[in-house]
């Protein structure tokens, strides 16, 4: 699950809105790096529009997607607060409108705005829980179940309604889906082939079209 979404339900719609007014507005094109793993952490980024993925790489260079972020998420906050190098890379999946705030601005704002500080703490905690859940899934769930779960989550988060009622388009490649599911591309292709045969999905270049989301939900509970 995208755990930080659950944490935000108990908080004001955008507890960092006042902080965003003090930062510098920036835009990123799809595929552009917003934050890079290993770099010094001089700032954090408040996402205002669009979606980004948080990634790292395994020892063999394979991309591993850790999560999805969108407005009003903050990214890079941990490194900015503890002054350590960034632990992951954040890449724009769509065009992203954002605000950059310095580490000093962030620290001072959280020190004087307890509601915002509580929101950031809830978000960090939820992301840790999300990470633990993903690791558990990798060791206990078969590839097919993980792929179906990621498709449902992504449909809810970044799905684009199609021309036909109930049809939703996901603008991502099969390799990206594989990274999200913690599986090889070959294994994901096999799962998608079965889902196509069942009429649940169809595919195009860098697109996965959800034809029957209820069928996917039913598979996820089997």
Secondary structure, 3 states (H helix, E strand, C coil): CCHHHHHHHCCCCCCCHHHHCCCEEEEECCCCEEECCCCCCCEEEEEEECEEEEEEECCCCCEEEEEEEECCCEECHHHHHHCCCCCCEEEECCCEEEEEEEHHHHHHHHHHCHHHHHHHHHHHHHHHHHHHHHHHHHHHCCHHHHHHHHHHHHHHHHCEECCCCCCEEECCCHHHHHHHHCCCHHHHHHHHHHHHHCCCEEEECCEEEECCHHHHHHHHCC
